[in-house]
Amino acid sequence: MMIDKGHELDYNRIGVLVSINMSGGGVPKRRVGDAKVSRLGLLGDAQDDKKNHGGPERAVCVYSLERIHALQQEGHPIDVGTAGENVTLEGIDWDLVAPGVRIKLGDDVVLEVASFTSPCKTIKGSFIDGEFPRISQKLHPGWSRVYARVLSEGEIRFGDHVELIPAT
């Protein structure tokens, strides 16, 4: 997909899927090359705490590579998948990602951001002195991961194009 960098709106909304992350439960989630995405999330991924994670409204956890890199520059030992995200994106203006926005991954999968995540102590190892509230939307707007529902199922692969579709 060609990106017209002269058209700022499109440039901020077009990116790439740089990591797909899964685990048998808990964190860290490890990189995989591809995954099937169903209404309940990535097939083969699991959560230890089903009360607070997973389900149709929290099917896929999404985060920004640029935010991860900025946190690393602050000295945090966070890395891709260590905060529990299933999908890591690059090139999207993360400030545009909010409930109601849709994210198209590859040719088939469409997610809709349902909510900002509430960080929990299971990811404290990704932060200096265990300060996981660093990615709390309430305390630090724009730094949260997001939960998304799956509107269109399909397969995703490392390197797939990503498109941010504004809320209607």
GIGI-V218548 format. One record per residue. N is the residue number from 1. SS is DSSP state (H for helix, E for strand, L for the rest). Layout:
n={N/N}
ss={SS/SS}
//
This chain:
n={1/2/3/4/5/6/7/8/9/10/11/12/13/14/15/16/17/18/19/20/21/22/23/24/25/26/27/28/29/30/31/32/33/34/35/36/37/38/39/40/41/42/43/44/45/46/47/48/49/50/51/52/53/54/55/56/57/58/59/60/61/62/63/64/65/66/67/68/69/70/71/72/73/74/75/76/77/78/79/80/81/82/83/84/85/86/87/88/89/90/91/92/93/94/95/96/97/98/99/100/101/102/103/104/105/106/107/108/109/110/111/112/113/114/115/116/117/118/119/120/121/122/123/124/125/126/127/128/129/130/131/132/133/134/135/136/137/138/139/140/141/142/143/144/145/146/147/148/149/150/151/152/153/154/155/156/157/158/159/160/161/162/163/164/165/166/167/168}
ss={L/L/L/L/L/L/L/H/H/H/H/H/H/E/E/E/E/E/E/E/E/E/L/L/L/L/L/L/L/E/E/E/L/E/E/E/E/E/L/L/E/E/L/L/L/L/L/L/L/L/L/L/L/L/L/H/H/H/L/E/E/E/E/E/H/H/H/H/H/H/H/H/H/L/L/L/L/L/L/L/L/L/L/L/L/L/E/E/E/E/L/L/L/H/H/H/L/L/L/L/L/E/E/E/E/L/L/L/E/E/E/E/E/E/E/E/L/L/L/L/H/H/H/H/H/H/L/H/H/H/L/H/H/H/H/L/L/L/L/L/L/L/L/L/L/E/E/E/E/E/E/E/L/E/E/E/E/L/L/L/E/E/E/E/E/L/L/L}
//
